[in-house]
Amino acid sequence: MARPQSEVKRPDRAIRVQDLTYAYGAVPVLKNVSFVLEARSIGLLGPNGSGKTTLLRALLGHLEVAPGSVSVLGHDMAREARLARRGLGWMPERGGILPDMSGVAMVAYLGELGGMPATDALQRSHEVLNYVGLADERYRLADTYSQGMRQRLKLAQALVHDPDWLFLDEPTAGLDPRGRLALLDLVNNLARDCGFGVILSTHLLADVKTVCDEILVLRDGRLLDHARVDADAEKQTAVFVLEGFGDLDAFAAALTARTLVPVFEERTILVATDAVMGPRFILEAASESGFALRRLQRRTETLEDLFFKLVDESGDEAAGALSALTGGEGGER
């Protein structure tokens, strides 16, 4: 989709969050979250209730955040949220459909709310509806749309004012497999070919792997990991399942000394490492620590397994392993 030339150039497209903490009453939702994002496709991952939507609302300036600070497109969201929102497109998970308005009228109206002249907003509304595949349905009442059409319409209204960043909250929720893939293709095109920054908030790891260059992982309001997604990482990295007997602490220390991160799962140990050299490192660690290996087997599941370990109650141990699989540096940055 061709982007119109903006009269205002925004030299700073970064999002900066520092020590962000937020609570609803006495219930903490975000806890000392810090990161810096450049304009690329970002996957915001975490189970339901991890704080993903609250974080997006903070980035949009919908919340008064203190302590901590949020800067978007060079604007301090505590003082200049309205200015920053001119460069932000928001696709909410729930709601977002205006009753008794056609699709084209709704998108044009939201374009006007975003500061566009009425004529430009209407023209742009037709363009983005055509892009998302709703050209033939543009004059239908929006509240009669199917779920798939509603998601496309919400994407169109997020695009209409040509933002720098798109914030998408569970965009594939409620879609059938074909509709999900079609929407992800649109988002992928926006991020990789059209130059939009995208934050895709989801609990579906497969959606992130399809679209994103980086991941942020939240659990219980804490940022567990921030890593790059390397398209070749899973080809180079494998997960090995280990079983044996001996001094587990000494074996774990020997693995760690070789930059291998062991994840303990009942009677087995999972290690993410180089697919070729990994077995050699594991055998060296076992020999050094006197640990008797009776099973060393490569497991086909990789990123998904470690992601689920990362967001469960014992997931802290898997953060480094997830970063190894994504090809990034683990931890907050």
N, C-alpha and C positions, 0 to 999 in steps of 0.2 A: 504494500500500500504506500503510495507516494505521500510524503509529509509536506504540508505547506511550509513555506519559508516564514519563520518567525521574525518579527521586527525586533524583538528583544533577545539578545544572546545571553545565555546564562553560563558564564565561564566555570562556575563551581557546580557540578552535578552530584557531588558526593552527599551521602547521608552519614552523619556522625552522631553516635549515641555514647554518652559517658555516664557511668554509674547510675543508670536509670533504675529507680525503685518506685513502685506504685502499688497501692492497696485500695480495695473497695471496703471502706470501713476499717475493721481490724484485720481483714483477710489480705495478706500480701499476695499480689499476683505477679509482679515483676520484681526481681531481686538483684540489684547491682549489675545490670546488663550493660555491656560496653562493646561496641564494634564500629568499624568504618566500612562503608560500602561505596564502591564506584558504580557507575551506570552500566551494569550488565545484568544478566538474569540470575536471580537469587532465589533459592528454595528455602522457605521458612518452615521447618519440620518440627513436629512434636505431636504427642497424643492430645486428644480433646482435653481442654482444661489446663494446658501447659502455659497459656499466656500469649498465644500467637495473635489473636484478634485484639487484645489489649495493646500489644506492641504496635500493631498497625494503626490503631486509633491514636497512640502517642505520636507516631510519625506523621499523622495527618493533622496534628494539633487539636484533636478533639478532647484531649485530657490536659489538665494542669499537672505537669510532672514536677515533683520536688520530693526528695532530693534528686539530683541528676540533671542532665541537660540533653537536648535534642536539637540538632542543626540539620536542616534539609535545604539543599540548593543554596547554601550560604546564608540561610535565614535561621535565626534563633526562634524556635517554635514557641517559646514563652512570650515573645514580643512581636514576631512578624509572621505568625501562622497564616494570616490571610494572603500575604504576598507569596509565601511558599506554595500554598494550595493552587495557585494559578498553574504551577508546573506539575501537579499531581493528579492522576486519574484513579478513582476508587471504585472497585467492583465488590460490593458487599456480599456476604454469604446469604443473608436473609433480607427480604424486602427489596427495595430499590426499584420497584415497578409502580408508576403513578397511575391510579385508576382513571378511567374515562378519557384517556388520551391515546391517540394512535402512536405507533412506534416512532414515526418520523417526528411527530409533534413533541413527544417526550424527550427525545434525544436533542432536538433543537432547543427546547426550553432549558434543559440542563446546560447546553452550550452557552445560552444567554446568561444563566446564573454564574457560569465560569468567566464571564466578562466579554463574551463575543458579541459583536453587533448582530441584530436579529437576522439580517440577510445572510451574513456569513455563517451563522449558526445553522440556518436551514439548509444552505448548500452543503455544508460539511456533514450535516446529519444524513443527507442522501448518500454521500460518499462512504461514510463509515458503515451504514446499514448494508450497502452493496458489498463492502469488504467482508462483513461477517456473515453474509449469505441470507440477508433478510430483505433484499430488494423487492421481492414479490409480495412480502407481507407488511410492508412499511405503513400502509394505511389502515391496517387492522387495529382494533383496540388492544393495547399492550396487555391488559389483564385477561385477555382470551388466549394468549400465547401458551404453547406447551412449555414444559420445563426446559427443554433444550433451547427453544427460541428465546425464553426469558434470559437464560444465561448469555446468549449471544447479544441480546439487547443491552444487558448490563455492561457487557464488554464494549459495545458501541458507544454508550453514554460516557464510559470512562475515557474513550479515545477522542471524543468530538472536539475538545479544545486543544488537541495536540500537546499533551503533557510530556515532561521529561521522564517521569516515572509512572508506572502502572502498579497499583497495589491490588492484588487479586486474592480475595479471601475464599478459599475452597471453591474455585471456579468450576470444578467438575462434579460438584455435589449433586446427586440425584440424576445424573446422566447415564444413559445406557452405554455399552462399550463403544459403539460407533460414534455417538455424540461426544463422548469423552475424548476420543482420538481426534475428532474433527476440531474440537475447541483447543486442544493442546497444539495442533498444527498451526492454528491462528496465532496462539501465544508465542510459539517457537519462531514464527515468521516475524512477529513484531520485535522480538528480542534480538534475533540474529541478523535479520535482513533490513529492518526498518530503524534500528538504532534506539529503541525505547529501553529504558531501564525497567526491569520487571522484578517485583517481589511476589512470589507465588507461595501463599500460605496454604499448607495442606498437611494431612496426616498420611497421605499416600506417597510412598517413596517412589513408586513407578512414575508418577507425574513429574517429580523433580528430576529423575534421571532422563526423562524425555526432553526437558526444556532447559535446565539450569546449568550455570557455570560454577556456582558456589552454593554451599548450604550453610544455614544457621540451624542449630538444633536446640530447641527449648525443652526443658522438663521442669515442672513445678516452679515456673517463673525464672529459672536460672538458665543462662546460656552455657550449654555443655560443650559445644564445638562450633567452630567456624572454619570451613575448609573449602578448597577448590575441588571441583569435580573434574577429574581427568578422564577423558573418554577412553584412554588406553589403560587406566589403572587396573581395572578388573582383569584385563588380559595378562598383565604383568604380575598381579598379586593373587594369591590363593589363600584359602583358609584350610588349615590342617587340624584334624581331630587327633588328640593324643590321649592315650591311656597308659597307666603303668603304676609302679609303686616305689616308694622311697621318700626322701626328704623333699616335700613339695616346695617349702620355702626356698631351699637351696636351688632347686630346679628353676623356680620362678626368677630368682636373682640371676641365675646364669642366662636365662632367656632375655631378661631385661638388659643385661650387660651387652647383649648383641642387638639391642634396639628392637627386640620382639616383645609384644605386649600380650601376656597370657590372660585369657578370660576363662574363669572357672565355671563349669556347667555340670552340676551334680558330680558324676564320676568321670567326666571327661574335661579336657583342657582344649580350648580353641586358640589358635595362633594365626594371625594374618601376617604373611611374609612373602618374600619374593618366590614366585612359582617355581623357579629353577634352583636357586641356591638355598631356599628355605629349609628343605629337609636336612641339608648338610649342617646348617646352623643349629637346628633342633637336636640333631644327633650329637654335635659337639657339646651343647649345653647339658644334655643328659649324661654324657660321659664325664664331663667335668664335675657334675654335682652328685654322681653316683646314683642317678635316678634310672630305674629299669623300665625302659619303654617296651610295652607289649603291643601297642597299636600306634601307627603313624599313617594316617589316611587323609588324602586330600578330599575336601568337601566342595561340592559344586556350588552351593549357595554361598554368597559372599556378602555384599553390601547390605542386603535386606536383613540377614541374620544379625549382623552386628548393630544395625540401626535399632532393631527391636530390643537388643540387649542394652543399647545406649539409653533408651527411654523407659526401661523398667526400673524397678527399685534398686537393682544392683548395677545399673548401667554405667556408673562412673568409670569402671575398669575398662570399658570398651571404647572410650573416646579416642584414645590414641590409635586403636586398631581401625576405627572408622576413618580417621584421617589418612591412615596408610592406604586404605582402599580407594579413597577419593583422590589420592595424589596430592593432598594438601598438608599444610602444617596445622596440627591440632591446637585447640585452645582458643581463647578469646584474643582478638587482635584489633 
